[in-house]
Amino acid sequence: MKTEIDHLPSKQQGELERIKQVLMEEFARSIERSTKDVKRNGKILKIVLFGSYARNDWVDEPENGYQSDFDVLIIVSHSDLTDIADHWYIAEDKILRDPAVGRTLNIIVHTLDEVNRALSRGEYFWVDILRDGIMLYELPNHALAIPKPLTAADAYEMALAYFSEGFPAIQRALRTVELQKAEGLEDAGWRKDVAFSLHQAVERAYACYLLAQTFYFPRSHNIKFLRSLSEDREPRLVQAWPRESKLDRRRFELLKRAYVEARYSPNYEIGIEDLGALAGSAKKLRDVVEQLCCEKLDQLRSDAGL
């Protein structure tokens, strides 16, 4: 795995150095507060930059609503250290508010055993990280496994299983949206229910795409993160979400917040026109995901000679 980020502009290099510093400082504070030995003795084994900034194909047009996120994998010594709320939320929030960091950070946290098991199975997501990722920090003597490539037939069966389960789940969520809309969008309660169901449809669409394409889905309900992770692999997914205007970006933020606030916050409000626009985007996303997954299945089926 590469270790240098000198292909990046100095600004992004400085941002990554700041991110690494905050992650390690806040993790140290987190484990100091723990009463469990396994947590107090916990370690960060590796911090890996992956995605567009590692591959050198990022986009940096914040004025148009298009700016690649930093994607970072943190490998830790024990599964108890992977919980975002327990050990990483404060660091994420601090980085989000840090004026020295000018773009969004997405993190995934796994143990070395989890990563090595996935590599030994040849799962595409992890093989890509091993090939393209950049090591920002590494504790010695904790080697990553050598990937064992999947056979084309095994890859096809796995992708088909994920798609066969995932795509109907998208359809059910969108059907739920239609049933809820029929109850009358003049009622704020029904509008909130529709917003939550739309969030579920979008989350399921990204889950279907990522699992069928990479065999990996992060432990997250944050659809902005899922969108970033998916669009980083496939630019055609961008077309589902207009983002040039503030209104477009506000609507997506409303949908992102719906997972919690549409269910639990009395102050969450969303309009009929907002829901109409978001439903249109969710259906377009479903259609693009279906096309991409069918293309992938056709390719894998051909490779396997089936």
N, C-alpha and C positions, 0 to 999 in steps of 0.2 A: 504494500500500500504506500502511496505517495505521502510525503511529509512536508512539502513546501507549498505555500500559498502565494508565491511571488508572481503568479500569473494574474493575481487580482490587483486592482488599483489600491493605492496606499490607504485610502479611506476605508475600504472594506477589510483590509488587513488589520487596521486599527480596531474596527468594530469587532472582529472575531477575537482579537486578543482581549478586549474588554469583556466579551461574552464568556470566554474561558475563565477569566479571573473571577467574575461574579458567580459563575456556576460552582467553581471550586470553593470559594469563600462561603457561600450560602450552604453548600452541602456540608462543609466542616461544622458550621454552626448548628445545622439540623441534627447531625449525629451526636454532637455534644449534649444536646437536650434529651437524648433518648435514654430510657432506663434499661433497654435490652442490650446485652453484650454483642449480639450479632449485628446490631445497628451501630453501636458505639465503635465497634472495630471495623465498620464498613469502609470500603474504598471505592473510589472511581478508578477503574482499570484503563479505560480509554475514552477519549472524546474524539469523534470522527465527524468531519464535515462531509455531507453527501449532497446529491442533487445538482442543480444547475451551477452553483458557485464552485463545486468541485469539478464539474465537467467543463466549465468555461463557456457556458451558453446561457447565462443569466440575462434577464431583462431588467432595465433600470429606467422606467418612465413613470415615476410617481405622479406627475402632473396629468397623465392620461389614465391613471388607475391601474397601471401595469408595472408591478415591481416584484421581482422574484424575492422569495423569503429565504432566509438562511435555514437549512435543514441540518440538524445535528443529532447524531446518535451518541448516547452516553451508555457505556458498558460498566456495570457495577458488580460487586463481589457477591451479592446476595439478593434473592428475590424480594425480601422485605424493603429493599432500597429503591424499588422501581415505582412505588406509588407516587404519582405526581403531587397529590394533595399533601402528603406527609413530608416530602423531601425537596420538591422542585418548584412548588407554586410560588414561593417567595422570590426565588431566583428569577423565575419567568416574569413575574410582575415587576421586579426591580429593573430587569433588562428592558421591558416594554416602556418603562418611564425614563430610561436613561437617555439624556440628550446626546450622549456619545455614540449611540447606536441608532442608525437611521432606517432600519428595516425590521420586519417582523422575524422573530425567531420561533421555529418549530422544533421541539425536541421529542425524541422517543428514547425510552430508557429500558434496557434489557440486561439480563445477566449474561456473563460469558458463556455459560452452559446453553442458554436459549439460543444465542447467536451461533454457537458452534454446531448445535443440533440442526439448525436450519441450513447452515452451510453444508453440513454432511449430507443433507437431503437434496442439495442442489437447488434450493428455492431461489427463484430469480432475483427477488428484491435484495437478498443478502449477497448473492454473487455479484450483483451490480455494484453494491457498496464496496465490496472487497476490490473490485476492478477499478472503480472510479473515485472512491473516497479518499480523503486526505486526513491523515492522523494529526490532530491538533495537540493531543496529549496522550502519553502512553506510560503505564507502569510496567517496567520490564518483567519478563518471564510469565507472560499471560498470552500465549500465542492464539491466534485465530486458526480455525481448522482449514484444511485444504478442501475446497468444494468437491463433491462427488456429483458429476452432472446427471440430471434426470434423463431417463430415456424419453424419446419423443412420445412413445405410447403412454408412459406414466404421466407425463406433463399434460397430454391431451385429456386423460381421464380425470386428473385433478381439476383442470380448468373447466371441463364440462360439468363436473359436480358443483363447483362454485357457481357457475352461471345458471345451472338448472335450479338451484335453490335461491340464488340472489335476485334474478330478474323477476320472478313472480312476486317476490317481497316488495319490489318497487311498485309493481302494478297494484298490489293490495293497498299500499299506502295512498296511491293516487286515486284509487276507487273510494277509499275512505274520505278523501278530500271532497269528492263529488257528492257523496252522501251527506256530509256535514254542510256543504254549501246549500244543498237543497232545503235544509232546515231554516235558512234565511240569514243572510249576511248582515241584515240590519241589527241583529243582536250581537253585542260585543263578545259575549261568551262563546257563541259559535265561531266568530271570527278568530278568536284565540285558539279554539280547537283546530280550525283549519290551518292556522299557522304552524301549530305543533305537528300536524299530520304532514304538511309540506316539508317541514324539517326532516321528518322521518323518511319521506320519499327520497330526499336529496342525500341524506346520510346513507341510505340503502343503495342508492345508485353508485356512490363512490365506493362503497364496500364491494359491490358486485364487480365494478371495474378493477379495483386494486387486487382483489382475490383472484379473479380469473386471469389477470395479466401477470401478477407478481407472486401470488400465493401468500400475501401478507396484508394485514389490515391493522393499523395502530389502535391502541386502547384509547379512543377519543371520540367524543360526540361533537367536537368543534368542526363544523363544516367548512370554515375558512381554511383550517389546517388540511382537512381532507381534500378540499378543492385544490389547494396549492400542491399537495403531494401528487395528486392525479394529473393536474395540468403540467406539472414539471416533466412528466413522462410523455404526455400526449397533448400537443397544442390544439388539436381539434376540439378538445373539451372546452376551450376558452369561449367558443362561440355560444355556449348556452347562457352565459351571463354577461349582459352589457354592463360596462363599468366606467364608461367615459364621463358620465354626469354624476353629480353629487346625489341626485335622486336614485340612480341605479345602485350606487354604493350604499346609500342609506337603507334601501330595501333589502339588500343582502344582509346587512348588519341586523335588521329586524328579524330576518329569518334565522340568523345565527343565534340570536338571543332567545328565540322561541322555545328552544329545548328546555330551558328552565323557566323563563319568565312567563311564557304563554300559559303555563300550568300553575304557577305559584305566585306571580306578582299581580296585585290588583292595579298596578300602574302601567302594565303593558298594554299598549294600544297599537292597532294596525288597521289600516283602511281597506275598503273594498277594492279600490284601484290597485293598491299595493299587492293584495292577495292575487288579483287577476294577473298582474305582471309576473309575480313569483311563480304562480302555477304554470304560466306559459314557459318560463325558464326551466322549471322542474321537468316538464314534459319533453322539452328539447334535450335536456340532459339525458333523460331516459333513452331517447331515440339515438343519441350519439353513443351512449354506452352500449346499447344493443348492437349497433353497427361495428364498434370497435371489438367487442367480445366475439361476435360472429367471425370477423376477419381473423382474430387470433385463433379461434377454434379451427377454422378452415386451414390456417397455416400449420397448426400442430397436427391436424389429421393428415395433411399431405406429407409432413415430415415423417409421420409414423407409418405411412403407407397403408392407411386404413380406408 
